[in-house]
Amino acid sequence: MKKGILLAAFGSGTFQGESTLKRFDDQVRRTFPGVSVRWAFTSMLMRERLASARKKSDSVHKALRKMAFEKFTHVAVQPLHVIPGREYGDILAAADELGRAGTFASLVVGAPLLTEAPETVERAACALLRELPAERGADEPVLFMGHGTRHAAESRYGALAEAVRRRDPLVFMGTLNGAFRLEHILALLRASGHPLRRVWLLPLLAVVGRHTLEDMAGAAETSWRSRILAEGIACTPVLRGMMEYQGFMDIWVDHLGKAMRGWEG
């Protein structure tokens, strides 16, 4: 029996993002000593950018093929995504193809951060609230920006937002793409009559990359920061990805551990 772990992230080309992935890699290796760890990036665009910079990266399918060549018999794939959206579906499809081909004795896939189980949403809500800016005033709203999707899994964002706002009604979540965007959050804030002196802006993304640096906190007039400033509201971005929060890392690692128990079956 030769056991291996494949960590599947969207990908990153920034120093901060790469450092975050390295820190997660270290935690996985400490938690599961003696089990080899490999990486795959699910974003084709990210893999192409890295290739242009002469940095190697693999898709999930290619990484699994390499692991088969290295004679791994038991492999656990852990997606490092927030919701079970399109890219998670692609991971499941790749694993299913190789599983049906009998490439491995056992090939299991862990869950993303937010699943259908209410307890995972509640745990993520508590982890998020523990990491709100310490300098935040009691009456200052906090806005989280996720990527969003037109996939049915977008409902996971809504479930997390509801769980968070039950505990802190001034924490909001929106997405770049999808049903609940910045304009909807600003409309809610204006309708509430709440004094809007300063808004905190944070990414609901695994690592800090282009979406955080440009779409959320960038200088362009279309960024969330610029649009909030245009409303006459002070805005303080916090450039910290979700994988930099210990609470979120622990959830992904626990999902991996649960998947690895499937080897016993």
MODA-V534828 format. One line per field, one symbol per residue. ss: DSSP state (a for helix, b for strand, c for the rest). psi: psi as a letter, one per 40 degrees, with the letter a starting at -180 (. if undefined). burial: b if it has 16 or more other C-alpha atoms within 10 Angstrom, else e. A space follows every 10 residues. Layout:
ss->???
psi->???
burial->???
This chain:
ss->ccbbbbbbbc ccccaaaaaa aaaaaaaaaa accccbbbbb bccaaaaaaa aaccccccca aaaaaaaaac cccbbbbbbc cccccaaaaa aaaaaaaaaa cccccbbbbc cccccccaaa aaaaaaaaac cccccccccc bbbbbbcccc caaaaaaaaa aaaaaaaccc bbbbbccccc caaaaaaaaa aacccccbbb bbbcccccca aaaaaacccc cccaaaaaaa cccbbbbbcc caaacaaaaa aaaaaaaaaa aaaac
psi->hhiihhhhid iieidddddd dddddddddd dgiehihiii hehddddddd ddefhiiiid ddddddddde fhdhhhhhhf idigaddddd dddddddddd efdidhhihi iadhaehddd ddddddddde eihdehideh ihhhhidiie ideddddddd ddddeddhee hihiidiadh addddddddd deehhgdihh hihfidihad ddddddeiei eeiddddddd efhihhihgh ideehddddd dddddddddd eedd.
burial->eebbbbbbbb bbbeebbbeb beebbebbee eeeeeebbbb bbbeebbeeb eeeeeebbbb bebbeebbee ebbbbbbbbb bbbbbebbee bbebbeebee eebbebbbbb bbbbbeeeeb bbbbbbbbee eeeeeeeeeb bbbbbbbbbe eebbebbebb bbbbeeeeeb bbbbbbeeeb bbeeebeebe eeeeeeebbb bbbbbbbbbe bbeebbbbee eebbbbbbbe eebebbbbbb bbbbbebbbb bbbbbbbbbb eeeee
